Amino acid sequence: MDLLWDGIRGAFRLLVELDREVARITALTLAVSGLATLVSLAVGVAVGSFLALTSFRGRRLVLALVNTGMGLPPVAVGLLVAVLLWRSGPLGALGLIYTPAAMVIAQAVIALPIITGFTAAALQSLNPRLRLQLLALGASRWQALWLLLREARLPLLAAVMAGFGAAISEVGASMMVGGNIEGQTRVLTTAIVLETGRGNFDVAIALSVLLLALVFAVNLVLTLVQQRRSA
């Protein structure tokens, strides 16, 4: 119990002292996970909308694959991305392995099925007559899609929160494609694993508290936006 309190006190000390390395790690964590969430949001909303509003053979199978993808093992994703980006891999010429860009790709792949599945479910939950009414009133297909997304904005915000949570809490894939390099690709989750392995449990707990505080702050902002629009 003393170790836990030491970790909490250490977290507050790190915040108050504004340690440069911790600030850099925290900023990189937010940048990588935030960008990964934006990428997965752009692709996931498009794919989810297509799956929800278009009928084609095999659609249920694709939806089942998307829902299965919500539980993708991060280490499996990390292995796949690492193989693709490795110097001898198909995308090795890009030189992205062990860079923040590789971490963004891995985290985006992890968050993509979550946002896609949430988007498809949100649009499918709307009254199917609503789309027909919008088209009958003269709205184009893109205008109708935009209005449907606005109607489903509350569950879509939940999709953003779920996708961001999956991205920022991921550790296995980030270590495999980023390498946990000090000053370059070290983020809060990989730093926690490193300090735990070194036996510095107080530092690991302090970094964990910082990570939880960061996740809470982002989700608090999104929740306030969600509830304000609901009201």
DRENDO-1510 file (C-alpha; in Angstrom, 1 decimal, always signed):
<recs>
REC; n; res; u; v; w
REC; 1; MET; +0.0; +0.0; +0.0 .
REC; 2; ASP; +2.9; +2.3; +0.7 .
REC; 3; LEU; +4.2; +1.7; -2.8 .
REC; 4; LEU; +0.9; +2.8; -4.3 .
REC; 5; TRP; +0.9; +6.0; -2.3 .
REC; 6; ASP; +4.5; +6.7; -3.2 .
REC; 7; GLY; +3.5; +6.3; -6.8 .
REC; 8; ILE; +0.6; +8.7; -6.5 .
REC; 9; ARG; +2.8; +11.3; -4.7 .
REC; 10; GLY; +5.4; +10.7; -7.4 .
REC; 11; ALA; +2.8; +11.5; -10.1 .
REC; 12; PHE; +1.9; +14.8; -8.5 .
REC; 13; ARG; +5.6; +15.6; -8.1 .
REC; 14; LEU; +6.1; +14.9; -11.8 .
REC; 15; LEU; +3.2; +17.2; -12.6 .
REC; 16; VAL; +4.3; +20.0; -10.3 .
REC; 17; GLU; +8.0; +19.9; -11.3 .
REC; 18; LEU; +7.1; +19.6; -15.0 .
REC; 19; ASP; +9.8; +17.1; -15.7 .
REC; 20; ARG; +11.0; +17.7; -19.3 .
REC; 21; GLU; +11.3; +14.0; -20.2 .
REC; 22; VAL; +7.9; +13.1; -18.8 .
REC; 23; ALA; +6.4; +16.1; -20.5 .
REC; 24; ARG; +7.9; +15.0; -23.8 .
REC; 25; ILE; +6.6; +11.4; -23.3 .
REC; 26; THR; +3.1; +12.6; -22.5 .
REC; 27; ALA; +3.0; +15.0; -25.5 .
REC; 28; LEU; +4.1; +12.2; -27.8 .
REC; 29; THR; +1.5; +9.8; -26.3 .
REC; 30; LEU; -1.2; +12.3; -26.9 .
REC; 31; ALA; +0.0; +13.2; -30.4 .
REC; 32; VAL; +0.4; +9.5; -31.6 .
REC; 33; SER; -2.9; +8.3; -30.1 .
REC; 34; GLY; -4.8; +11.5; -31.2 .
REC; 35; LEU; -3.6; +11.2; -34.8 .
REC; 36; ALA; -4.3; +7.5; -34.9 .
REC; 37; THR; -7.8; +8.2; -33.6 .
REC; 38; LEU; -8.4; +10.8; -36.3 .
REC; 39; VAL; -7.1; +8.5; -39.1 .
REC; 40; SER; -9.3; +5.6; -37.9 .
REC; 41; LEU; -12.3; +8.0; -37.5 .
REC; 42; ALA; -12.0; +9.2; -41.1 .
REC; 43; VAL; -11.7; +5.7; -42.5 .
REC; 44; GLY; -14.1; +4.0; -40.0 .
REC; 45; VAL; -17.0; +6.4; -40.4 .
REC; 46; ALA; -16.7; +6.0; -44.2 .
REC; 47; VAL; -16.6; +2.2; -44.1 .
REC; 48; GLY; -19.2; +2.0; -41.3 .
REC; 49; SER; -21.6; +4.2; -43.3 .
REC; 50; PHE; -21.1; +2.1; -46.4 .
REC; 51; LEU; -21.9; -1.1; -44.5 .
REC; 52; ALA; -24.9; +0.4; -42.8 .
REC; 53; LEU; -26.5; +2.0; -45.8 .
REC; 54; THR; -25.6; -0.3; -48.6 .
REC; 55; SER; -26.9; -3.8; -49.4 .
REC; 56; PHE; -24.6; -6.3; -51.1 .
REC; 57; ARG; -23.8; -10.0; -51.0 .
REC; 58; GLY; -21.6; -10.9; -48.1 .
REC; 59; ARG; -22.5; -7.8; -46.1 .
REC; 60; ARG; -23.3; -9.7; -42.9 .
REC; 61; LEU; -20.0; -11.6; -43.2 .
REC; 62; VAL; -18.1; -8.3; -43.5 .
REC; 63; LEU; -20.0; -6.9; -40.4 .
REC; 64; ALA; -19.1; -10.1; -38.5 .
REC; 65; LEU; -15.4; -9.6; -39.4 .
REC; 66; VAL; -15.6; -5.9; -38.3 .
REC; 67; ASN; -17.1; -6.9; -35.0 .
REC; 68; THR; -14.5; -9.6; -34.6 .
REC; 69; GLY; -11.8; -7.0; -35.3 .
REC; 70; MET; -12.9; -5.1; -32.2 .
REC; 71; GLY; -11.0; -7.7; -30.2 .
REC; 72; LEU; -7.9; -7.8; -32.3 .
REC; 73; PRO; -4.8; -8.8; -30.2 .
REC; 74; PRO; -2.5; -5.7; -30.2 .
REC; 75; VAL; +0.6; -7.9; -30.5 .
REC; 76; ALA; -0.8; -9.6; -33.6 .
REC; 77; VAL; -1.5; -6.1; -35.1 .
REC; 78; GLY; +2.0; -5.1; -34.1 .
REC; 79; LEU; +3.5; -8.1; -35.8 .
REC; 80; LEU; +1.6; -7.5; -39.0 .
REC; 81; VAL; +2.5; -3.8; -39.2 .
REC; 82; ALA; +6.2; -4.6; -38.3 .
REC; 83; VAL; +6.4; -7.2; -41.1 .
REC; 84; LEU; +4.9; -4.7; -43.6 .
REC; 85; LEU; +7.2; -1.9; -42.5 .
REC; 86; TRP; +10.4; -3.9; -41.9 .
REC; 87; ARG; +13.3; -3.0; -44.1 .
REC; 88; SER; +12.8; -6.2; -46.2 .
REC; 89; GLY; +9.0; -5.9; -46.1 .
REC; 90; PRO; +6.7; -4.6; -48.8 .
REC; 91; LEU; +6.7; -1.1; -47.3 .
REC; 92; GLY; +10.3; -1.1; -46.0 .
REC; 93; ALA; +11.4; +1.5; -48.5 .
REC; 94; LEU; +9.4; +4.1; -46.6 .
REC; 95; GLY; +11.7; +3.8; -43.6 .
REC; 96; LEU; +8.8; +4.0; -41.1 .
REC; 97; ILE; +9.8; +1.2; -38.8 .
REC; 98; TYR; +10.7; +2.4; -35.3 .
REC; 99; THR; +9.2; +5.8; -35.8 .
REC; 100; PRO; +6.1; +7.5; -34.4 .
REC; 101; ALA; +4.5; +7.1; -37.8 .
REC; 102; ALA; +4.7; +3.3; -37.4 .
REC; 103; MET; +3.0; +3.6; -34.0 .
REC; 104; VAL; +0.2; +5.8; -35.5 .
REC; 105; ILE; -0.4; +3.1; -38.1 .
REC; 106; ALA; -0.5; +0.3; -35.6 .
REC; 107; GLN; -2.8; +2.2; -33.2 .
REC; 108; ALA; -5.1; +3.2; -36.1 .
REC; 109; VAL; -5.5; -0.4; -37.2 .
REC; 110; ILE; -6.5; -1.3; -33.6 .
REC; 111; ALA; -9.0; +1.5; -33.3 .
REC; 112; LEU; -10.4; +1.2; -36.9 .
REC; 113; PRO; -12.7; -1.9; -36.3 .
REC; 114; ILE; -14.1; -0.3; -33.1 .
REC; 115; ILE; -15.1; +3.0; -34.8 .
REC; 116; THR; -16.3; +1.2; -37.9 .
REC; 117; GLY; -18.5; -1.1; -35.9 .
REC; 118; PHE; -19.9; +1.7; -33.7 .
REC; 119; THR; -20.7; +3.8; -36.8 .
REC; 120; ALA; -22.5; +0.9; -38.6 .
REC; 121; ALA; -24.5; +0.1; -35.5 .
REC; 122; ALA; -25.4; +3.8; -34.9 .
REC; 123; LEU; -26.7; +4.3; -38.4 .
REC; 124; GLN; -28.5; +1.0; -38.4 .
REC; 125; SER; -30.3; +2.0; -35.2 .
REC; 126; LEU; -31.9; +5.0; -37.0 .
REC; 127; ASN; -35.4; +4.7; -38.4 .
REC; 128; PRO; -34.9; +3.4; -42.0 .
REC; 129; ARG; -37.6; +5.8; -43.2 .
REC; 130; LEU; -35.5; +8.8; -42.3 .
REC; 131; ARG; -33.1; +8.3; -45.1 .
REC; 132; LEU; -36.0; +7.8; -47.6 .
REC; 133; GLN; -37.7; +11.0; -46.3 .
REC; 134; LEU; -34.4; +13.0; -46.7 .
REC; 135; LEU; -34.0; +11.8; -50.3 .
REC; 136; ALA; -37.7; +12.5; -51.1 .
REC; 137; LEU; -37.3; +16.1; -49.8 .
REC; 138; GLY; -34.5; +16.6; -52.4 .
REC; 139; ALA; -31.4; +15.9; -50.4 .
REC; 140; SER; -28.5; +14.5; -52.3 .
REC; 141; ARG; -26.9; +11.2; -51.2 .
REC; 142; TRP; -24.0; +13.1; -49.5 .
REC; 143; GLN; -26.4; +15.6; -47.8 .
REC; 144; ALA; -28.5; +12.7; -46.6 .
REC; 145; LEU; -25.5; +10.9; -45.2 .
REC; 146; TRP; -24.3; +14.1; -43.4 .
REC; 147; LEU; -27.8; +14.5; -41.8 .
REC; 148; LEU; -27.9; +10.9; -40.8 .
REC; 149; LEU; -24.4; +11.2; -39.2 .
REC; 150; ARG; -25.6; +14.3; -37.3 .
REC; 151; GLU; -28.6; +12.4; -36.1 .
REC; 152; ALA; -26.3; +9.6; -34.8 .
REC; 153; ARG; -23.7; +12.0; -33.4 .
REC; 154; LEU; -24.1; +10.8; -29.8 .
REC; 155; PRO; -23.1; +7.2; -30.4 .
REC; 156; LEU; -20.5; +8.4; -32.8 .
REC; 157; LEU; -18.9; +10.4; -30.0 .
REC; 158; ALA; -18.9; +7.2; -28.0 .
REC; 159; ALA; -17.1; +5.6; -30.9 .
REC; 160; VAL; -14.4; +8.3; -30.7 .
REC; 161; MET; -14.0; +7.7; -27.0 .
REC; 162; ALA; -13.8; +3.9; -27.4 .
REC; 163; GLY; -11.3; +4.2; -30.3 .
REC; 164; PHE; -9.1; +6.7; -28.5 .
REC; 165; GLY; -9.1; +4.5; -25.4 .
REC; 166; ALA; -8.1; +1.5; -27.4 .
REC; 167; ALA; -5.3; +3.4; -29.1 .
REC; 168; ILE; -3.8; +5.2; -26.1 .
REC; 169; SER; -3.9; +2.1; -23.8 .
REC; 170; GLU; -2.1; -0.1; -26.3 .
REC; 171; VAL; +1.4; -1.2; -25.5 .
REC; 172; GLY; +2.4; -4.4; -27.4 .
REC; 173; ALA; +2.1; -3.1; -30.9 .
REC; 174; SER; +3.7; +0.2; -30.0 .
REC; 175; MET; +6.8; -1.6; -28.7 .
REC; 176; MET; +7.0; -3.9; -31.7 .
REC; 177; VAL; +6.9; -1.1; -34.3 .
REC; 178; GLY; +8.2; +1.8; -32.3 .
REC; 179; GLY; +11.0; +0.1; -30.4 .
REC; 180; ASN; +10.5; +2.2; -27.2 .
REC; 181; ILE; +13.4; +4.4; -28.1 .
REC; 182; GLU; +14.2; +7.1; -25.6 .
REC; 183; GLY; +13.6; +10.6; -27.0 .
REC; 184; GLN; +11.9; +9.2; -30.1 .
REC; 185; THR; +9.2; +6.6; -29.7 .
REC; 186; ARG; +8.8; +6.2; -26.0 .
REC; 187; VAL; +5.2; +6.8; -24.8 .
REC; 188; LEU; +3.6; +6.4; -21.4 .
REC; 189; THR; +2.5; +2.8; -21.9 .
REC; 190; THR; +5.9; +1.6; -23.0 .
REC; 191; ALA; +7.7; +3.7; -20.4 .
REC; 192; ILE; +5.5; +2.0; -17.7 .
REC; 193; VAL; +6.5; -1.4; -19.0 .
REC; 194; LEU; +10.2; -0.3; -19.0 .
REC; 195; GLU; +10.2; +1.1; -15.4 .
REC; 196; THR; +8.3; -2.0; -14.2 .
REC; 197; GLY; +10.9; -4.2; -15.7 .
REC; 198; ARG; +13.6; -2.2; -14.0 .
REC; 199; GLY; +11.9; -2.6; -10.6 .
REC; 200; ASN; +11.1; +1.1; -10.4 .
REC; 201; PHE; +7.5; +0.5; -9.3 .
REC; 202; ASP; +7.0; +3.9; -7.8 .
REC; 203; VAL; +7.9; +5.6; -11.2 .
REC; 204; ALA; +5.7; +3.1; -13.1 .
REC; 205; ILE; +2.8; +3.9; -10.8 .
REC; 206; ALA; +3.4; +7.6; -11.2 .
REC; 207; LEU; +3.4; +7.2; -15.0 .
REC; 208; SER; +0.2; +5.1; -14.8 .
REC; 209; VAL; -1.5; +7.8; -12.8 .
REC; 210; LEU; -0.5; +10.3; -15.5 .
REC; 211; LEU; -1.8; +8.1; -18.2 .
REC; 212; LEU; -5.1; +7.6; -16.4 .
REC; 213; ALA; -5.4; +11.4; -15.8 .
REC; 214; LEU; -4.8; +12.0; -19.5 .
REC; 215; VAL; -7.4; +9.5; -20.6 .
REC; 216; PHE; -9.9; +10.9; -18.1 .
REC; 217; ALA; -9.3; +14.5; -19.3 .
REC; 218; VAL; -9.9; +13.7; -23.0 .
REC; 219; ASN; -12.9; +11.5; -22.3 .
REC; 220; LEU; -14.3; +14.2; -19.9 .
REC; 221; VAL; -14.2; +16.8; -22.7 .
REC; 222; LEU; -15.8; +14.4; -25.2 .
REC; 223; THR; -18.5; +13.4; -22.6 .
REC; 224; LEU; -19.3; +17.1; -21.9 .
REC; 225; VAL; -19.7; +17.7; -25.7 .
REC; 226; GLN; -21.8; +14.6; -26.0 .
REC; 227; GLN; -24.1; +15.4; -23.1 .
REC; 228; ARG; -24.4; +19.1; -24.1 .
REC; 229; ARG; -25.6; +18.0; -27.6 .
REC; 230; SER; -27.9; +15.5; -26.0 .
REC; 231; ALA; -29.5; +18.3; -23.9 .
</recs>
